[in-house]
Each structure stands twice: as C-alpha cells, then as structure tokens.
Amino acid sequence: MKFTAHEFKKHLRLNGGFERYKVNASNKMYEFLQRDSLGIEIWSREVARQKLDYIHANPVSGKWQLAKDDISYFYSSAGFYEYDIDEFDFLNNLYEVFDGK
C-alpha cells in the first residue's frame, strides 16, 4: 500500500489534484488510501485454501494477465505452496497454523 500511495502521489504532483487528498492529522498531510484492509478471519483449512486460490489466481486471470500461470508470476507465493520453495525467505505455510506446527 505504501508503494501504491507514493506512486499515486507522484502522479498527482505531475497531473494535478493533489490538494483534494489533504487531511487534518498530526501524523500525515495527505491520505490516498482507506485504512480498512477488509480483513477476514480464516477459521479453517478450507477457507485458507479458498483465499490462497483467489490470491494466487487474481494476478494471472481476467484483466491482469501478469503471467501465464500463478506459479510463474514472480510475486506469487504459489510456488511456495506447490513446490515448497521460498524465493522471498520470509514465507510461512498457512496450513501449519491449522496443523499446530
């Protein structure tokens, strides 16, 4: 979200409309994104699988088409779940939470 906000800020500086996002807050001058991330509780392995499938499929389907499949999309954790390869060196297997590992 931080990257997106900074890119949006650059765009507004070049194209106008910057003042529309001014806020009266002690910790910031502008606000571009809502703070509500629409978090949901993941209460079972089935719900975890459903959400991971959506997250993995989203960048490679519909209008995005950022790669030929979810595993070949660089920023996806699909390869981690499919082949147990952590390209990012910080991923944790969500299913281990449900298995108590």
C-alpha positions in Angstrom: 0.0 0.0 0.0 2.9 2.4 0.8 4.4 1.9 -2.7 1.0 2.5 -4.4 0.4 5.7 -2.3 3.8 7.0 -3.3 3.2 6.3 -6.9 -0.2 7.9 -6.7 1.4 11.0 -5.1 3.9 11.3 -7.9 1.1 11.1 -10.4 -0.9 13.8 -8.7 2.1 16.1 -8.5 2.5 15.8 -12.2 -1.1 15.9 -13.2 -2.8 18.0 -10.5 -5.5 17.1 -7.9 -3.1 16.8 -5.1 -4.9 19.1 -2.7 -8.1 17.0 -2.8 -6.4 14.4 -0.6 -5.2 16.8 2.1 -6.2 15.7 5.7 -6.0 17.4 9.1 -4.0 14.8 11.0 -0.9 15.1 13.3 1.0 12.2 11.6 0.4 13.0 7.9 -0.6 15.7 5.5 -2.3 13.6 2.8 -4.3 10.4 2.7 -4.8 8.4 -0.5 -5.9 5.0 0.7 -8.5 3.8 3.2 -7.0 2.3 6.3 -9.6 -0.5 6.3 -8.0 -3.6 4.7 -11.2 -5.6 4.9 -9.5 -8.3 7.0 -11.4 -11.5 7.4 -10.9 -14.3 9.9 -9.6 -17.5 8.4 -11.1 -20.2 10.6 -10.3 -23.4 8.7 -8.0 -25.0 6.2 -10.9 -24.9 3.6 -11.2 -21.1 4.0 -7.4 -20.7 3.9 -7.3 -22.8 0.6 -10.2 -20.7 -0.9 -8.4 -17.4 0.0 -5.0 -18.6 -1.2 -6.5 -19.8 -4.5 -8.1 -16.4 -5.0 -4.8 -14.6 -4.2 -2.8 -16.8 -6.5 -5.2 -16.7 -9.4 -6.0 -12.9 -9.3 -2.8 -11.6 -11.0 -2.9 -14.1 -13.8 -6.6 -14.0 -14.7 -9.2 -11.5 -16.0 -7.8 -8.2 -17.0 -4.4 -8.6 -15.3 -2.8 -11.5 -17.1 0.6 -10.7 -15.5 2.0 -14.2 -16.1 1.0 -17.5 -17.9 0.1 -19.1 -14.5 0.2 -18.4 -10.8 3.4 -20.2 -10.2 5.3 -18.3 -12.9 4.1 -14.9 -11.5 7.2 -13.6 -9.7 5.4 -12.1 -6.7 3.2 -15.1 -6.0 3.6 -17.5 -3.1 2.0 -20.2 -5.3 5.4 -21.8 -5.9 6.0 -22.0 -2.2 2.8 -23.9 -1.6 3.3 -26.1 -4.7 7.0 -26.9 -4.5 8.0 -25.7 -1.0 10.4 -23.1 -2.5 10.6 -19.8 -0.6 12.0 -17.4 -3.1 11.4 -14.5 -0.6 12.9 -16.0 2.5 10.0 -14.9 4.8 7.0 -17.0 3.9 5.2 -19.2 6.4 3.0 -22.1 5.5 -0.6 -21.0 6.4 -1.7 -24.7 6.8 0.9 -25.3 9.5 -1.0 -22.8 11.6 -4.0 -25.1 11.4 -1.9 -28.2 12.0 -0.3 -26.7 15.1 3.3 -26.9 13.7 
